[in-house]
């Protein structure tokens, strides 16, 4: 199993981040052992281009699909951090995909964005073979993963290069995400190749013309830049005419926000299940 062959990573700066990583990995290992899952499916040529597809308990012909990307400040993390979310979603039924992307600083922006678009392209082309509905693909992520999900959803000018067409994304679910790096490129210093890339890496700069609905969630004890830019993102999307739902979870910090997503009774999970079932915002 992929859980037994993870590439070692250096400890993260925040002790809470390392504790979160251990908890997420343990929960995901248990979820994978109890699930129908395809592990380490390649979606591109790089060794990091791998995804895990968690399938409904019994085969269905056309289930909604949620792609979800891990956090880790673009420098750390594994798809195996996110598998714990699958049981609460596949029973819907739905297909849940946890995916890797290339990490900084070895790979700088826009490598991670290109990988996210490639994941979407893989799902559009291949998910029907595994019981997924290519017309009902949603994408989300925690922290840096939510940033990439939002950016890939909004940078529609890049879609044709990956064979993506209008309607390729039915909804976007960023959790505990920072949406704007303009004016503060130091916050993404290990991610950006140069400071001038801050605008191109800021989802808030690309809301105009979007019609993909967003559910933007964060905790009341989350990082300040995540809370501040999440609120700004909701306002900007609404002003641009896109559906945008804001969800603040009382008392939750940055890491509790992620771990809570594996609970079927969590407000976010209930909301996302409804979106997946209906194919649109509840």
C-alpha positions as CSV (number, residue, x, y, z in Angstrom):
1,X,0.0,0.0,0.0
2,X,1.1,3.6,-0.6
3,X,0.9,4.3,3.1
4,X,3.9,2.0,3.6
5,X,6.2,3.7,1.1
6,X,5.7,7.5,1.6
7,X,8.7,9.6,0.7
8,X,10.2,11.0,4.0
9,X,9.6,14.7,4.6
10,X,11.3,17.1,7.0
11,X,9.3,18.1,10.1
12,X,7.1,21.2,9.6
13,X,7.9,24.4,11.6
14,X,4.7,24.3,13.7
15,X,4.3,21.4,16.2
16,X,0.5,21.5,15.7
17,X,1.1,20.9,11.9
18,X,3.2,17.7,12.7
19,X,0.6,16.5,15.1
20,X,-2.1,17.1,12.5
21,X,-0.1,15.2,9.9
22,X,0.2,12.2,12.1
23,X,-3.5,12.1,13.0
24,X,-4.6,12.6,9.4
25,X,-2.3,9.8,8.2
26,X,-3.5,7.4,10.8
27,X,-7.1,8.1,10.1
28,X,-6.6,7.8,6.4
29,X,-4.8,4.5,6.7
30,X,-7.8,3.1,8.6
31,X,-10.2,4.5,6.0
32,X,-8.2,3.0,3.1
33,X,-8.2,-0.4,4.8
34,X,-12.0,-0.4,5.1
35,X,-12.7,1.0,1.6
36,X,-12.9,0.1,-2.0
37,X,-9.9,2.2,-3.2
38,X,-7.5,2.4,-6.2
39,X,-4.2,3.5,-4.8
40,X,-1.4,5.3,-6.6
41,X,-3.1,5.7,-9.9
42,X,-0.8,7.8,-12.3
43,X,-2.3,10.9,-13.8
44,X,1.0,12.2,-15.3
45,X,4.7,11.3,-15.9
46,X,6.2,12.6,-12.6
47,X,6.5,10.2,-9.7
48,X,4.4,12.7,-7.7
49,X,1.6,12.5,-10.3
50,X,-0.4,9.9,-8.3
51,X,-3.9,9.8,-6.9
52,X,-6.1,7.6,-4.8
53,X,-9.7,7.0,-5.9
54,X,-12.1,5.9,-3.1
55,X,-15.1,4.2,-4.6
56,X,-18.7,3.6,-3.3
57,X,-19.1,0.4,-1.4
58,X,-20.9,-1.2,-4.3
59,X,-20.5,-0.2,-8.0
60,X,-22.7,2.5,-9.3
61,X,-22.8,3.7,-12.9
62,X,-22.7,7.5,-12.4
63,X,-21.7,8.9,-9.1
64,X,-20.6,12.5,-8.4
65,X,-16.9,13.1,-7.9
66,X,-15.0,15.1,-5.3
67,X,-11.3,15.8,-5.8
68,X,-9.6,17.0,-2.7
69,X,-6.0,18.3,-2.3
70,X,-3.9,18.2,0.8
71,X,-2.3,21.2,2.5
72,X,1.2,21.7,3.8
73,X,2.2,25.2,2.6
74,X,3.0,23.7,-0.8
75,X,6.2,22.2,0.7
76,X,4.8,19.3,2.6
77,X,2.0,16.8,2.5
78,X,0.7,13.6,0.9
79,X,-2.5,12.6,-0.7
80,X,-2.6,10.1,2.2
81,X,-3.5,12.9,4.6
82,X,-6.9,13.3,3.0
83,X,-8.2,9.7,2.7
84,X,-10.0,9.9,6.1
85,X,-12.6,12.1,4.4
86,X,-13.7,9.3,2.1
87,X,-16.1,7.1,4.2
88,X,-18.5,10.0,4.9
89,X,-18.8,10.7,1.1
90,X,-18.5,7.4,-0.7
91,X,-21.6,6.1,1.1
92,X,-23.7,8.8,-0.6
93,X,-22.6,7.3,-3.1
94,X,-19.8,9.4,-4.5
95,X,-16.2,8.9,-5.7
96,X,-13.6,10.6,-3.6
97,X,-10.1,11.4,-5.1
98,X,-7.1,12.4,-3.0
99,X,-4.2,13.5,-5.1
100,X,-0.5,14.5,-4.9
101,X,1.0,17.4,-6.6
102,X,4.7,18.4,-7.0
103,X,6.0,20.2,-3.9
104,X,8.1,23.4,-3.5
105,X,10.8,24.5,-3.2
106,X,12.0,21.9,-5.7
107,X,9.1,22.7,-7.9
108,X,7.9,26.3,-8.0
109,X,4.7,27.9,-9.2
110,X,3.0,27.2,-11.6
111,X,4.0,23.5,-11.4
112,X,1.3,22.9,-8.7
113,X,-1.4,24.6,-10.7
114,X,-0.5,22.6,-13.8
115,X,-0.7,19.4,-11.7
116,X,-4.1,20.4,-10.4
117,X,-5.4,21.0,-13.9
118,X,-3.9,17.6,-14.9
119,X,-5.8,15.9,-12.1
120,X,-9.1,17.5,-13.4
121,X,-8.2,16.4,-16.9
122,X,-7.6,12.8,-15.7
123,X,-11.0,12.8,-13.9
124,X,-12.8,14.1,-16.9
125,X,-11.2,11.4,-19.2
126,X,-11.1,8.4,-16.9
127,X,-13.5,8.6,-14.0
128,X,-16.4,7.1,-15.9
129,X,-14.5,3.8,-16.0
130,X,-14.7,3.8,-12.2
131,X,-18.3,4.7,-11.8
132,X,-17.9,8.5,-11.7
133,X,-19.9,11.0,-13.6
134,X,-17.6,13.4,-15.5
135,X,-20.4,16.0,-15.7
136,X,-20.5,16.2,-11.9
137,X,-16.9,16.8,-10.8
138,X,-16.2,19.0,-7.8
139,X,-12.8,20.1,-6.4
140,X,-11.6,21.3,-3.0
141,X,-8.7,21.2,-0.7
142,X,-7.4,22.2,2.7
143,X,-5.1,25.2,3.1
144,X,-2.6,25.2,0.2
145,X,-4.7,22.5,-1.4
146,X,-7.8,24.8,-1.3
147,X,-5.7,27.5,-2.9
148,X,-4.8,25.3,-5.8
149,X,-8.4,24.1,-6.2
150,X,-9.7,27.6,-6.3
151,X,-7.0,28.8,-8.7
152,X,-7.5,25.8,-11.1
153,X,-11.3,26.5,-11.0
154,X,-10.9,30.2,-11.8
155,X,-8.0,30.2,-14.3
156,X,-10.3,29.1,-17.1
157,X,-7.9,30.5,-19.8
158,X,-5.6,27.5,-19.0
159,X,-8.3,24.9,-19.4
160,X,-8.1,24.3,-23.1
161,X,-4.5,23.3,-22.8
162,X,-5.6,20.4,-20.6
163,X,-8.6,19.5,-22.7
164,X,-11.0,20.9,-20.1
165,X,-14.3,22.4,-21.3
166,X,-17.0,24.6,-19.9
167,X,-18.7,22.9,-17.0
168,X,-15.6,20.8,-16.1
169,X,-16.0,21.9,-12.5
170,X,-19.4,22.0,-10.9
171,X,-18.3,23.4,-7.5
172,X,-15.3,24.4,-5.5
173,X,-14.8,23.8,-1.8
174,X,-11.7,25.5,-0.4
175,X,-11.2,25.0,3.4
176,X,-8.9,27.3,5.5
177,X,-7.5,28.9,2.4
178,X,-5.6,32.1,1.7
179,X,-6.8,33.6,-1.6
180,X,-4.6,36.6,-2.1
181,X,-0.8,36.9,-2.1
182,X,-0.5,40.3,-3.8
183,X,1.4,42.7,-1.6
184,X,2.6,39.9,0.6
185,X,4.7,37.5,-1.5
186,X,6.8,36.6,1.5
187,X,3.8,34.5,2.7
188,X,4.5,32.2,-0.3
189,X,8.2,32.7,-0.6
190,X,9.0,29.0,-0.9
191,X,6.2,28.5,-3.5
192,X,6.6,31.4,-5.9
193,X,9.5,31.4,-8.4
194,X,9.6,35.2,-8.2
195,X,7.6,37.9,-6.4
196,X,6.0,39.1,-9.6
197,X,4.1,35.7,-9.7
198,X,2.0,36.7,-6.6
199,X,-0.9,38.0,-8.7
200,X,-1.0,35.0,-11.0
201,X,-1.1,32.8,-7.9
202,X,-3.9,34.7,-6.3
203,X,-7.4,33.3,-6.8
204,X,-8.9,36.6,-5.7
205,X,-7.5,38.2,-8.9
206,X,-9.5,35.9,-11.2
207,X,-13.1,36.0,-10.0
208,X,-14.4,38.0,-12.9
209,X,-16.6,36.0,-15.1
210,X,-16.7,32.9,-12.9
211,X,-20.0,31.1,-12.7
212,X,-18.7,28.1,-10.6
213,X,-20.3,28.1,-7.2
214,X,-18.0,28.2,-4.2
215,X,-18.4,26.9,-0.6
216,X,-15.6,28.7,1.4
217,X,-15.1,27.4,4.9
218,X,-12.8,28.4,7.7
219,X,-12.6,28.2,11.5
220,X,-13.2,31.0,13.9
221,X,-9.7,30.2,15.4
222,X,-8.1,29.8,11.9
223,X,-5.1,31.7,10.6
224,X,-6.0,35.4,10.3
225,X,-5.0,35.6,6.6
226,X,-7.2,32.6,5.8
227,X,-10.2,34.2,7.5
228,X,-9.6,37.7,6.1
229,X,-9.1,36.6,2.5
230,X,-11.9,34.0,2.6
231,X,-14.3,36.8,3.5
232,X,-12.9,39.0,0.7
233,X,-13.2,36.1,-1.7
234,X,-16.9,35.5,-0.9
235,X,-17.6,39.2,-1.3
236,X,-15.7,39.3,-4.6
237,X,-17.4,36.3,-6.1
238,X,-20.8,37.6,-5.1
239,X,-20.0,41.0,-6.7
240,X,-19.0,39.1,-9.9
241,X,-22.3,37.3,-10.0
242,X,-21.1,33.9,-8.8
243,X,-22.7,31.9,-6.1
244,X,-20.6,31.9,-3.0
245,X,-21.5,30.4,0.4
246,X,-19.4,31.3,3.5
247,X,-19.1,28.8,6.4
248,X,-17.3,29.7,9.7
249,X,-17.0,26.8,12.1
250,X,-17.0,28.2,15.7
251,X,-13.9,27.4,17.8
252,X,-12.1,25.4,15.0
253,X,-8.4,26.2,14.3
254,X,-6.6,25.5,11.0
255,X,-5.9,21.9,11.6
256,X,-9.2,21.0,13.4
257,X,-10.9,22.4,10.3
258,X,-9.4,19.6,8.2
259,X,-9.8,16.7,10.6
260,X,-13.5,17.6,11.1
261,X,-14.2,16.9,7.4
262,X,-14.2,13.2,8.1
263,X,-17.2,13.4,10.3
264,X,-20.5,12.8,8.5
265,X,-22.3,15.1,11.0
266,X,-19.9,18.0,10.5
267,X,-21.7,21.1,9.0
268,X,-19.2,21.2,6.1
269,X,-19.6,17.5,5.3
270,X,-23.4,17.7,5.4
271,X,-23.4,20.7,3.1
272,X,-21.0,19.1,0.6
273,X,-23.0,15.8,0.6
274,X,-26.0,17.9,-0.4
275,X,-24.1,19.7,-3.2
276,X,-22.8,16.3,-4.5
277,X,-26.3,14.7,-4.4
278,X,-28.0,17.7,-6.1
279,X,-25.2,18.6,-8.5
280,X,-25.4,22.2,-7.3
281,X,-25.5,24.3,-4.1
282,X,-28.1,23.0,-1.7
